[in-house]
C-alpha cells in the first residue's frame, strides 16, 4: 500500500484497531499499536523498530519498550484475531494449514536462534524457527495467519540460564513442532474457530503422534507424504504378512495403480494458464506403533507439464468425500506459503531485531493483526471491483460452486473410472448453508462414469 492509501484507510484502520483496545490498560500502548501497524503496512524498505519509529517521528526506544516491557496482554491480542475471523469470515468448510518458517539471524542471543534447517535459505543456517497456523476459506479467497509460536531448540531447553537471559519463561520448553501445531489447533477450537480440514507438508505426515492427534480431535486431514513413506495398498491383516513398502514403489509397480488410467484435474487457473495434474488413488493402510491403522486414501498426483513432479497425499476422509475435494485441500497448502510471503515481504515478519522472547512473541502477534487488516481490505476491494460477485471463472460468465458440484459427484472413483464435469452454477451462494462434506463413513453418493478428459476443481 502507498502512504496515500494508508492515510485514506485511516478511519477504517482506527475502527479495526479499536477491536483490540481491551488488550491495553492505558492509552499510550494503544497508540503505539497503531504506530507499529501503520509502519508495517507502509512502504518502508525495512520494517524493524527503528525505521518505523523514525517514520512516525517517535523515539525508537518508545517502540522497543512497547514490545519488551510495556504492560499489555498479548494472549488476548492473539485471541481477538481469531475471534474476528470467526465473527466475520466463518466457513463451515474452512481449511487449517500448518507450516513452519525460518528467519535467518546473526549471533546467538536472539531467543531460540541456533543452527538448524532454514527454509528461507534452503540449508542449515543460523536462524529462528516459528510454527504457524493459517486459516483459509474453502474457496481460498480469504486467508490469514491466526497463530504463531517460537520453536525452542533442545540446546536452548537444556541451558536454562541462557533462557533466563532471553526472558524465556520456565514453562516454555522444547516441544516438537507437531506438538506446537496441535496446541495451536486446540487454542483455535477453544475460541470457536471451526476447521473442517487440516493440511500440512510431508514432515508432519511422518509423525504418528501428530496424525493420531488430529484423529483424536475429530479432524479430517489431507497430508502430503514423502515418496519413501512405507504403507500397504491392502489390509495386511487379510492375508499372509507382508512388509510395508515405500509409496513411490507401490504407485509405480502395484496392480491397483497400474490398472488405473490417469485422470486429469485442473487444480486452478494461474497467470500462465490452467494448472493441470493427473491423478490416481487407492485405499491404503498405515503402520503405527507396531500395529496397522486404516483404511485411508492414498492419492498420487503428477504434473502434466512436468511428469517428474509428483506429489503423494494421505487422507482420512470418509468414502463419501469426492476425490476433487481431497485434491483441493491437499493443494491448498499454497495459502500458508502466500501468507508467509506477504508477511515477510509486505509486513516485515522477519525484520525483527529484538532478542528477548516477549518482544519476539509480540512482534509475531502484531504482524498477524496487520495481516488480518490487509486480508480484509483485499476482500473488500475485490468485491468492490467485481460488484460484490465472484470473479469470472474459466467458463466465462458462470462460476463454479465447488460445494454443490462436489456433493453431487460422489465418492472417489474406483480404479478404471472417469469423472464427469462439475455442474456450473450462476449463483455460488445458493448452497452456502449446506454441509456436503460431513465425514460420515458408509454414506456414499452415486458416481457417474461418462468419460471426460479434464475435471475442473
MARTOR-377580 format. One record per residue (C-alpha): z, x, y; residue number from 1; residue in three letters. Coordinates in nm, 3 decimals. Each point is the difference from the previous one (the first is absolute). Layout:
<sites>
         Z         X         Y   resi   resn
         Z         X         Y    NUM    ALA
...
</sites>
This chain:
<sites>
         Z         X         Y   resi   resn
     0.000     0.000     0.000      1    UNK
    -0.071     0.115     0.354      2    UNK
     0.272     0.016     0.265      3    UNK
    -0.155    -0.303     0.172      4    UNK
     0.006    -0.198    -0.326      5    UNK
     0.365     0.090    -0.056      6    UNK
     0.086    -0.111     0.353      7    UNK
    -0.192    -0.325    -0.056      8    UNK
     0.205    -0.066    -0.311      9    UNK
     0.325     0.062     0.188     10    UNK
     0.131    -0.358    -0.013     11    UNK
    -0.091    -0.036    -0.369     12    UNK
     0.160     0.334    -0.083     13    UNK
     0.315    -0.092     0.191     14    UNK
     0.025    -0.331    -0.186     15    UNK
    -0.059     0.174    -0.331     16    UNK
     0.267     0.266     0.063     17    UNK
     0.245    -0.272     0.107     18    UNK
     0.010    -0.096    -0.370     19    UNK
     0.186     0.327    -0.060     20    UNK
     0.246    -0.035     0.288     21    UNK
     0.301    -0.071    -0.221     22    UNK
    -0.036     0.343    -0.162     23    UNK
     0.144     0.155     0.315     24    UNK
     0.339    -0.055     0.156     25    UNK
    -0.109     0.106     0.350     26    UNK
    -0.309    -0.036     0.216     27    UNK
    -0.068     0.375     0.030     28    UNK
    -0.101     0.051    -0.366     29    UNK
    -0.214    -0.316     0.017     30    UNK
    -0.191     0.155     0.290     31    UNK
    -0.041     0.324    -0.194     32    UNK
    -0.151    -0.194    -0.291     33    UNK
    -0.268    -0.136     0.230     34    UNK
    -0.068     0.350     0.136     35    UNK
    -0.034     0.138    -0.354     36    UNK
    -0.231    -0.279    -0.118     37    UNK
    -0.216     0.024     0.313     38    UNK
    -0.028     0.374    -0.057     39    UNK
    -0.113    -0.054    -0.359     40    UNK
    -0.255    -0.262     0.099     41    UNK
    -0.141     0.211     0.284     42    UNK
    -0.262     0.274    -0.001     43    UNK
     0.215     0.312    -0.003     44    UNK
    -0.152     0.271    -0.222     45    UNK
     0.342     0.069    -0.152     46    UNK
     0.265    -0.269    -0.026     47    UNK
     0.322     0.190    -0.039     48    UNK
     0.305    -0.058     0.219     49    UNK
    -0.080     0.243     0.282     50    UNK
    -0.353    -0.115     0.095     51    UNK
     0.096    -0.368    -0.035     52    UNK
     0.303     0.048     0.223     53    UNK
    -0.191     0.197     0.263     54    UNK
    -0.278    -0.261     0.005     55    UNK
     0.268    -0.261     0.081     56    UNK
     0.157     0.225     0.269     57    UNK
     0.309     0.032    -0.216     58    UNK
     0.204     0.300    -0.106     59    UNK
    -0.087     0.104    -0.360     60    UNK
     0.372     0.026    -0.065     61    UNK
     0.032    -0.375     0.060     62    UNK
    -0.241    -0.090    -0.284     63    UNK
     0.151     0.268    -0.224     64    UNK
     0.340    -0.165     0.041     65    UNK
    -0.159    -0.339    -0.070     66    UNK
    -0.107     0.125    -0.343     67    UNK
     0.295     0.221    -0.085     68    UNK
     0.321    -0.133     0.153     69    UNK
    -0.036    -0.332     0.185     70    UNK
     0.181    -0.286    -0.172     71    UNK
    -0.237    -0.258    -0.143     72    UNK
    -0.065    -0.159    -0.340     73    UNK
    -0.307     0.148    -0.165     74    UNK
     0.052    -0.210    -0.317     75    UNK
    -0.020    -0.316     0.208     76    UNK
    -0.315     0.129     0.169     77    UNK
    -0.171     0.052    -0.337     78    UNK
     0.119    -0.342    -0.116     79    UNK
    -0.151    -0.165     0.307     80    UNK
    -0.340     0.154    -0.081     81    UNK
     0.010    -0.166    -0.342     82    UNK
     0.135    -0.325     0.146     83    UNK
    -0.290    -0.023     0.245     84    UNK
    -0.249     0.063    -0.280     85    UNK
     0.156    -0.283    -0.203     86    UNK
     0.011    -0.235     0.297     87    UNK
    -0.349     0.056     0.139     88    UNK
    -0.212     0.151    -0.280     89    UNK
     0.131    -0.144    -0.326     90    UNK
    -0.247    -0.019    -0.289     91    UNK
     0.093    -0.133    -0.345     92    UNK
    -0.239     0.254    -0.153     93    UNK
     0.098     0.300     0.214     94    UNK
    -0.041     0.347    -0.146     95    UNK
     0.262     0.273     0.025     96    UNK
    -0.144     0.352    -0.004     97    UNK
     0.222     0.299    -0.075     98    UNK
    -0.092     0.353     0.100     99    UNK
     0.147     0.321     0.134    100    UNK
    -0.108     0.235     0.275    101    UNK
     0.059     0.364     0.087    102    UNK
     0.060     0.128     0.352    103    UNK
    -0.058     0.379     0.035    104    UNK
     0.284     0.173     0.181    105    UNK
     0.097     0.358     0.074    106    UNK
     0.346     0.143    -0.053    107    UNK
     0.276    -0.121    -0.230    108    UNK
     0.235    -0.203     0.223    109    UNK
    -0.176    -0.340     0.021    110    UNK
     0.172    -0.247    -0.231    111    UNK
    -0.170    -0.001    -0.342    112    UNK
    -0.252     0.274     0.072    113    UNK
    -0.093     0.217    -0.298    114    UNK
    -0.297     0.143    -0.183    115    UNK
    -0.148    -0.293    -0.190    116    UNK
    -0.335    -0.167    -0.048    117    UNK
    -0.135    -0.127     0.331    118    UNK
    -0.281    -0.255    -0.013    119    UNK
    -0.079     0.075     0.364    120    UNK
    -0.106     0.356    -0.083    121    UNK
    -0.084    -0.058    -0.367    122    UNK
     0.219     0.284    -0.129    123    UNK
     0.358     0.122    -0.046    124    UNK
     0.120     0.042     0.356    125    UNK
     0.307    -0.001     0.220    126    UNK
     0.036    -0.367     0.087    127    UNK
     0.215    -0.310     0.025    128    UNK
    -0.087    -0.282    -0.243    129    UNK
     0.052    -0.368     0.073    130    UNK
    -0.042    -0.304    -0.227    131    UNK
    -0.158    -0.315     0.145    132    UNK
    -0.042    -0.369    -0.081    133    UNK
    -0.296    -0.177     0.159    134    UNK
    -0.047    -0.377     0.026    135    UNK
    -0.354    -0.136    -0.008    136    UNK
    -0.124    -0.356    -0.022    137    UNK
    -0.218    -0.072    -0.301    138    UNK
    -0.317     0.007     0.210    139    UNK
     0.108     0.340     0.146    140    UNK
    -0.053    -0.128     0.355    141    UNK
     0.361     0.064     0.102    142    UNK
     0.184     0.310    -0.113    143    UNK
     0.304     0.186     0.129    144    UNK
     0.275     0.236    -0.117    145    UNK
     0.326    -0.180    -0.068    146    UNK
     0.222     0.279    -0.133    147    UNK
     0.027     0.381    -0.016    148    UNK
     0.257     0.244    -0.136    149    UNK
     0.043     0.374    -0.006    150    UNK
    -0.036     0.166    -0.340    151    UNK
     0.284     0.250    -0.036    152    UNK
    -0.101     0.288    -0.232    153    UNK
     0.246     0.128    -0.260    154    UNK
     0.042     0.331     0.184    155    UNK
     0.145    -0.198     0.293    156    UNK
     0.210    -0.225    -0.222    157    UNK
     0.166     0.305    -0.158    158    UNK
     0.081     0.157     0.339    159    UNK
     0.230    -0.252     0.169    160    UNK
     0.090     0.241     0.278    161    UNK
    -0.366     0.016     0.096    162    UNK
    -0.006    -0.381    -0.012    163    UNK
     0.299    -0.021     0.233    164    UNK
    -0.170     0.228     0.252    165    UNK
    -0.298    -0.238    -0.003    166    UNK
     0.238    -0.300     0.031    167    UNK
    -0.107    -0.139    -0.337    168    UNK
     0.268    -0.248    -0.118    169    UNK
     0.185     0.071    -0.323    170    UNK
    -0.147    -0.310    -0.163    171    UNK
    -0.357     0.122     0.061    172    UNK
    -0.074     0.199    -0.315    173    UNK
    -0.297     0.103    -0.208    174    UNK
    -0.177    -0.302    -0.146    175    UNK
    -0.339    -0.005    -0.173    176    UNK
    -0.267    -0.149     0.224    177    UNK
    -0.043    -0.296    -0.233    178    UNK
     0.371    -0.084     0.037    179    UNK
    -0.043     0.006     0.378    180    UNK
    -0.301    -0.233    -0.035    181    UNK
     0.197    -0.246    -0.216    182    UNK
     0.281    -0.006     0.257    183    UNK
    -0.254    -0.074     0.272    184    UNK
    -0.130    -0.293    -0.205    185    UNK
     0.357    -0.127    -0.041    186    UNK
     0.061     0.019     0.377    187    UNK
    -0.322    -0.186     0.069    188    UNK
     0.083    -0.273    -0.253    189    UNK
     0.352    -0.041     0.141    190    UNK
    -0.151    -0.065     0.344    191    UNK
    -0.245    -0.262    -0.126    192    UNK
    -0.315     0.211    -0.041    193    UNK
    -0.198    -0.145    -0.287    194    UNK
    -0.232     0.245    -0.172    195    UNK
    -0.212    -0.159    -0.269    196    UNK
    -0.156     0.332    -0.102    197    UNK
     0.097     0.367     0.000    198    UNK
    -0.242     0.290    -0.018    199    UNK
     0.053     0.376     0.008    200    UNK
    -0.178     0.320    -0.094    201    UNK
    -0.009     0.169    -0.339    202    UNK
     0.320     0.203     0.052    203    UNK
     0.210    -0.319    -0.002    204    UNK
    -0.173    -0.150    -0.305    205    UNK
     0.120     0.293    -0.213    206    UNK
     0.366    -0.076     0.073    207    UNK
     0.134    -0.247    -0.260    208    UNK
     0.311    -0.068     0.209    209    UNK
    -0.216    -0.109     0.293    210    UNK
    -0.222    -0.226    -0.212    211    UNK
     0.303    -0.149    -0.172    212    UNK
     0.163    -0.050     0.341    213    UNK
    -0.297    -0.203     0.121    214    UNK
     0.013    -0.216    -0.312    215    UNK
     0.375    -0.055     0.033    216    UNK
    -0.061    -0.127     0.353    217    UNK
    -0.268    -0.240    -0.123    218    UNK
    -0.276     0.178     0.194    219    UNK
    -0.363     0.013    -0.106    220    UNK
    -0.166     0.335     0.042    221    UNK
    -0.333     0.178    -0.018    222    UNK
     0.065     0.375    -0.023    223    UNK
    -0.261     0.272    -0.001    224    UNK
     0.037     0.214    -0.312    225    UNK
    -0.099     0.364    -0.063    226    UNK
    -0.268     0.069    -0.257    227    UNK
     0.242     0.185    -0.229    228    UNK
     0.250    -0.287    -0.016    229    UNK
     0.043    -0.088    -0.370    230    UNK
     0.001    -0.358    -0.129    231    UNK
    -0.151    -0.226    -0.267    232    UNK
    -0.281    -0.256     0.014    233    UNK
     0.154    -0.183    -0.298    234    UNK
     0.353    -0.101    -0.087    235    UNK
     0.127     0.299    -0.202    236    UNK
     0.249    -0.227    -0.176    237    UNK
    -0.285    -0.197    -0.161    238    UNK
    -0.130     0.283    -0.219    239    UNK
     0.061     0.351    -0.123    240    UNK
     0.171     0.225     0.259    241    UNK
    -0.241     0.182     0.230    242    UNK
     0.077     0.224     0.297    243    UNK
    -0.069    -0.117     0.353    244    UNK
    -0.313     0.157     0.146    245    UNK
    -0.102     0.093     0.357    246    UNK
    -0.159    -0.277     0.203    247    UNK
    -0.317     0.202     0.060    248    UNK
    -0.048     0.058    -0.374    249    UNK
     0.052    -0.366    -0.087    250    UNK
    -0.237    -0.123     0.271    251    UNK
    -0.267     0.244    -0.110    252    UNK
     0.017    -0.039    -0.379    253    UNK
     0.185    -0.320    -0.100    254    UNK
    -0.203    -0.287    -0.143    255    UNK
     0.153    -0.261     0.228    256    UNK
    -0.128     0.193     0.303    257    UNK
    -0.331     0.123    -0.142    258    UNK
    -0.107    -0.353    -0.097    259    UNK
     0.056    -0.133     0.353    260    UNK
    -0.278     0.001     0.257    261    UNK
     0.091     0.121     0.346    262    UNK
     0.069    -0.281     0.247    263    UNK
    -0.079     0.074     0.363    264    UNK
     0.238    -0.110     0.277    265    UNK
    -0.043     0.033     0.374    266    UNK
     0.343     0.121     0.106    267    UNK
    -0.060    -0.033     0.375    268    UNK
    -0.261     0.041     0.271    269    UNK
     0.014     0.327     0.191    270    UNK
    -0.191     0.146     0.294    271    UNK
    -0.219     0.182    -0.252    272    UNK
    -0.067    -0.314    -0.204    273    UNK
     0.171    -0.180    -0.290    274    UNK
     0.241     0.199    -0.214    275    UNK
    -0.094    -0.082    -0.360    276    UNK
     0.192     0.105    -0.309    277    UNK
    -0.076    -0.087    -0.363    278    UNK
     0.290    -0.101    -0.220    279    UNK
     0.122    -0.036    -0.358    280    UNK
     0.338    -0.136    -0.109    281    UNK
     0.212    -0.049    -0.312    282    UNK
     0.358    -0.081    -0.105    283    UNK
     0.219     0.307    -0.049    284    UNK
     0.349     0.100    -0.115    285    UNK
     0.217     0.270     0.157    286    UNK
     0.258     0.237    -0.150    287    UNK
     0.346    -0.029     0.153    288    UNK
     0.330     0.162    -0.101    289    UNK
    -0.106     0.050    -0.361    290    UNK
    -0.140    -0.351    -0.033    291    UNK
    -0.308    -0.199     0.097    292    UNK
    -0.039    -0.261     0.276    293    UNK
    -0.292    -0.230     0.071    294    UNK
    -0.250    -0.141     0.010    295    UNK
    -0.119     0.106     0.346    296    UNK
    -0.348     0.018     0.146    297    UNK
    -0.189     0.328     0.017    298    UNK
    -0.285     0.000     0.250    299    UNK
    -0.257     0.279     0.026    300    UNK
    -0.206     0.009     0.320    301    UNK
    -0.293     0.232     0.073    302    UNK
    -0.172     0.052     0.335    303    UNK
    -0.361    -0.110    -0.033    304    UNK
    -0.123     0.257     0.254    305    UNK
     0.208     0.281    -0.151    306    UNK
     0.067    -0.062    -0.373    307    UNK
     0.223     0.309    -0.013    308    UNK
     0.253    -0.188     0.216    309    UNK
     0.207    -0.204    -0.245    310    UNK
     0.328    -0.187     0.049    311    UNK
     0.233    -0.146    -0.261    312    UNK
     0.247    -0.281     0.070    313    UNK
     0.283    -0.153    -0.205    314    UNK
     0.124    -0.348     0.086    315    UNK
     0.262    -0.239    -0.135    316    UNK
    -0.194    -0.300     0.132    317    UNK
     0.004    -0.301    -0.231    318    UNK
    -0.308    -0.095    -0.198    319    UNK
    -0.087    -0.275     0.248    320    UNK
    -0.044     0.240     0.294    321    UNK
    -0.369     0.071     0.063    322    UNK
    -0.131     0.353    -0.019    323    UNK
    -0.127    -0.007     0.364    324    UNK
     0.358    -0.058     0.117    325    UNK
     0.126     0.301    -0.195    326    UNK
    -0.280     0.213     0.144    327    UNK
     0.068    -0.123     0.353    328    UNK
     0.368     0.091    -0.025    329    UNK
    -0.071     0.339    -0.157    330    UNK
    -0.249     0.093     0.271    331    UNK
     0.236    -0.120     0.276    332    UNK
     0.170     0.338     0.003    333    UNK
    -0.228     0.092     0.290    334    UNK
     0.222    -0.214     0.224    335    UNK
     0.295     0.240    -0.020    336    UNK
    -0.235     0.293     0.055    337    UNK
    -0.134    -0.173     0.309    338    UNK
     0.352    -0.076     0.125    339    UNK
     0.102     0.364    -0.045    340    UNK
    -0.318     0.113     0.175    341    UNK
     0.065    -0.236     0.291    342    UNK
     0.364     0.101     0.032    343    UNK
    -0.084     0.370    -0.015    344    UNK
    -0.308     0.008     0.223    345    UNK
     0.081    -0.283     0.243    346    UNK
     0.381    -0.012     0.008    347    UNK
     0.114     0.355    -0.073    348    UNK
     0.183    -0.065    -0.329    349    UNK
    -0.010     0.371    -0.090    350    UNK
     0.056     0.128     0.354    351    UNK
     0.378    -0.011    -0.022    352    UNK
     0.178     0.319     0.104    353    UNK
     0.352    -0.119    -0.074    354    UNK
     0.211     0.170    -0.264    355    UNK
     0.291    -0.230    -0.079    356    UNK
    -0.024    -0.284    -0.249    357    UNK
     0.100    -0.290     0.231    358    UNK
    -0.265     0.095     0.258    359    UNK
    -0.269     0.035    -0.268    360    UNK
     0.086    -0.338    -0.153    361    UNK
    -0.003    -0.168     0.342    362    UNK
    -0.338     0.153     0.079    363    UNK
    -0.144    -0.146    -0.322    364    UNK
     0.139    -0.346     0.075    365    UNK
    -0.116    -0.007     0.363    366    UNK
    -0.347     0.104    -0.115    367    UNK
    -0.002    -0.309    -0.223    368    UNK
     0.090    -0.213     0.303    369    UNK
    -0.295     0.150     0.191    370    UNK
    -0.230    -0.049    -0.298    371    UNK
     0.103    -0.363    -0.044    372    UNK
    -0.085    -0.068     0.366    373    UNK
    -0.335     0.176    -0.048    374    UNK
    -0.073    -0.203    -0.316    375    UNK
     0.084    -0.329     0.173    376    UNK
    -0.224     0.084     0.294    377    UNK
    -0.282     0.095    -0.237    378    UNK
     0.023    -0.343    -0.167    379    UNK
     0.013    -0.176     0.338    380    UNK
    -0.302     0.184     0.139    381    UNK
    -0.196    -0.051    -0.323    382    UNK
     0.065    -0.374     0.006    383    UNK
    -0.084    -0.017     0.370    384    UNK
    -0.330     0.180    -0.062    385    UNK
    -0.091    -0.224    -0.294    386    UNK
     0.111    -0.323     0.167    387    UNK
     0.301    -0.037    -0.229    388    UNK
    -0.207     0.010    -0.318    389    UNK
    -0.047     0.258    -0.269    390    UNK
    -0.275     0.258     0.064    391    UNK
    -0.336    -0.069    -0.166    392    UNK
    -0.028     0.110    -0.360    393    UNK
    -0.288     0.165    -0.182    394    UNK
    -0.129    -0.351    -0.074    395    UNK
    -0.081    -0.080     0.362    396    UNK
     0.187    -0.285     0.166    397    UNK
     0.212    -0.073    -0.304    398    UNK
     0.329     0.166    -0.092    399    UNK
     0.141     0.056    -0.344    400    UNK
     0.329    -0.165    -0.077    401    UNK
     0.123     0.250    -0.255    402    UNK
     0.294    -0.214    -0.104    403    UNK
    -0.195    -0.311    -0.087    404    UNK
    -0.288     0.181    -0.171    405    UNK
     0.228     0.223    -0.206    406    UNK
     0.216    -0.292    -0.102    407    UNK
    -0.306    -0.170    -0.147    408    UNK
    -0.150     0.307    -0.161    409    UNK
     0.249     0.024    -0.287    410    UNK
     0.161     0.297    -0.177    411    UNK
    -0.145     0.349    -0.035    412    UNK
    -0.319    -0.023    -0.200    413    UNK
     0.011     0.094    -0.366    414    UNK
    -0.229     0.286    -0.105    415    UNK
    -0.368    -0.078     0.027    416    UNK
     0.017    -0.276     0.262    417    UNK
    -0.110    -0.005     0.363    418    UNK
     0.149    -0.180     0.297    419    UNK
    -0.152    -0.256     0.230    420    UNK
    -0.022     0.026     0.377    421    UNK
     0.315    -0.126     0.175    422    UNK
    -0.064    -0.324     0.181    423    UNK
    -0.055     0.036     0.373    424    UNK
     0.203    -0.219     0.229    425    UNK
    -0.058    -0.068     0.368    426    UNK
     0.373    -0.062     0.058    427    UNK
     0.215     0.284    -0.137    428    UNK
     0.317    -0.165     0.126    429    UNK
    -0.049    -0.316    -0.205    430    UNK
     0.196     0.129    -0.301    431    UNK
     0.253     0.221     0.176    432    UNK
     0.288    -0.206    -0.133    433    UNK
    -0.096     0.052    -0.365    434    UNK
     0.154     0.264    -0.225    435    UNK
    -0.275     0.079    -0.250    436    UNK
     0.143     0.326    -0.132    437    UNK
     0.334    -0.100    -0.142    438    UNK
     0.081     0.228    -0.292    439    UNK
     0.018    -0.265    -0.270    440    UNK
    -0.082     0.147    -0.342    441    UNK
    -0.192    -0.232    -0.224    442    UNK
    -0.177    -0.185     0.281    443    UNK
    -0.362     0.104     0.010    444    UNK
    -0.294    -0.148     0.179    445    UNK
    -0.354    -0.053    -0.123    446    UNK
    -0.233     0.293     0.035    447    UNK
    -0.369    -0.045     0.073    448    UNK
    -0.244     0.225    -0.183    449    UNK
    -0.315    -0.019     0.209    450    UNK
    -0.125     0.356     0.056    451    UNK
     0.028     0.134     0.353    452    UNK
    -0.064     0.364     0.095    453    UNK
     0.261     0.035     0.277    454    UNK
     0.311    -0.201     0.083    455    UNK
     0.124     0.016     0.357    456    UNK
     0.379     0.013     0.032    457    UNK
</sites>
